[in-house]
Amino acid sequence: MGSHFTHPVTDAASLRKMNQGIDTSVELLKTTDVDIIAYACTTGSLIEGNGYEAEIEQQISDNAGVPSVATAASVKRAFKALNAKSIAVATPYVEELNRLEKQFLEDSGFEVIDVSGLGLRTDNEIGDQHPETAYQEVRKLNHTAADCIFISCTGYHTADIIEPLEADLEKPVVTSNQATLWDALRKLRVDYSEIPLGTLYSQ
């Protein structure tokens, strides 16, 4: 018999539904005596616009009693640490999420030079992509005038291509997971200077 299971679509409605479970997730995590909690979803932490990422961080910290970071907030802090004002963005998202992300970044004071999305509709499709996919997507961006490249989505495999892209493009590359980890380590005052994840880790 064939399976009728379908993977959930990654869109604004599903992200809002996911966020209804933040408090439940925090209740589970705080029993493990963690030092910090990271909300690791880019579009989930910007879905309600500029400022929502800070609300999520506050919600988690108030509940857990420990510091927290949310990916969209971490990305903004990364841009500021790099003094990046103009950004070219590569994502695996559908157009709806690309529009929301572009609006969020512009409302946060950044100039978005270009946005490219793969139009992938499920988390599984995104997770199945090889890092080379992200590499090639970035190379096709209109990034000449950008101070920085941003590769969005914590489900998009990008760690292996950060430093090669920086060498090729001669500008910083920020990714969702890289920025989230950097921000968490920074808040905990952990030395991250030897981690080979690009220019951001020298900040």
Secondary structure, 3 states (H helix, E strand, C coil): CCCCCCCCECCHHHHHHHHCCHHHHHHHHHHHCCCCEEECCCHHHCCCCCCHHHHHHHHHHHHHCCCEEEHHHHHHHHHHHCCCCEEEEEECCCHHHHHHHHHHHHHCCCEEEEEEECCCCEHHHHHCCCHHHHHHHHHCCCCCCCCEEEECCCCCCCHHHHHHHHHHHCCCEEEHHHHHHHHHHHHCCCCCCCCCCCHHHHC
